[in-house]
Amino acid sequence: MELSELDYELPHELIAQHPAERRDASRLLVYDRGTGDVRHRRFAELEKELHGELVVVNDTKVVPARLPIESPRGEVLLLERLEDGTWEALARPTRRLRAGRRYGQVELLEHLGEGRWRLRLEGEPAGETPLPPYITEPLGDPSRYQTVYARESGSAAAPTAGLHFTPELLARLDQARVTLHVGLDTFRPVTEERLEEHRIHGERYEVAPEAWERIRGAERVLAVGTTTVRVLETVARGGQLAGRTELFITPGFEFRRVDALLTNFHLPRSTLLGLVMAFAGIEETRRLYRLAIEERYRFYSFGDAMLIL
C-alpha cells in the first residue's frame, strides 16, 4: 500500500483541543458494512446500534509520564516499564545528556538511539499527563485523558476510543476487558514509501483466561479501539494470553475475532488509519472520512467516534 493512500486533508479547526463536556455527548458516525448505510448519532445512543455484541475494552491506564528536567532544561517521557524495573523513555536534549548521571528523579543508564534511553526512576512516576503534540491547549482535568475503566497502569497514551464511555453506559453493556499498554510508536507517522515497510514496535498485553473464554465464545465481538483489535487478533492467531505483540494490521488482513470496531478518527499517514482501512475497506474509509469532514466531526484523541458494523 502506497503511503499516499493514507493521506487526507483536514481543516485545522476540526482537531479537537478539548473533550466533550460530557463523555457520551460526542458524536458517533455509524457505518454498516453489510448495507453501506451511514447514520449520525450521539455516543449515548450506542446501545441502539448494537445487537448482542460482546464489547471488549482496553483497561490500560496512562502513566503521568512527562517529567521535566532542569539542567539542561528538557524533559523525559516515560514509554514503558521494563521487566527489571527500569524504564524505556524518550529524553531531550539527548546530545547534552549523559549515561550514568542523575537528572532529578531520573538516572540515565543507557542511550538506546533515536532519543531513547533506559533509565532508573526514583519512586513512581509523578509527572504530567503526556498529551499528543496536536493538542496545544492545556487540559484542565487530567482524568479526561483516562477511560472510566482504566485500572492497569502502563501506557504512554490513552486508548482514546474508550474516552467516550460513562460508567452508566458501560454498565448497560455486555463487556469484557483486555490490557494493552500503549506506546508512542502506535501513533508514530509512517515515513516509508510503502506501509508494509514500516516497522511497528512491540507492546505488552494481557488477557485473563476467563475473559478470553468469553471472547472466544461470543457470537459477535465489538472491539473498542485499535489497541483492543491488536490484542484480540494476536491471541486469535495462537498468541499467548500475555506477552508482546508486534502484529501489524494492513489492508488485506483477515480478521478472526473482531466483528465490529469502535474507533476515533485518526491522523493521516498513521498505522491506525491503515488498520481501519483493513477493516472497513480503503475506498469506504476514504469516503467516511470525507463525510466526517463535511459534517464537521471533531478529529483525533478528544474528537468524535466512528462505529463500523
Helices and strands as residue ranges (DSSP letters): G 3-6, G 12-14, G 23-25, E 27-31, E 38-42, G 43-49, E 54-58, E 60-62, E 66-69, E 74-81, E 87-92, G 94-96, E 102-103, E 106-113, E 116-121, G 142-145, E 152-155, G 160-164, H 167-171, E 175-180, G 184-187, G 195-197, E 203-206, H 209-217, E 221-224, H 226-236, E 242-245, E 260-264, H 271-280, H 282-294, E 305-308
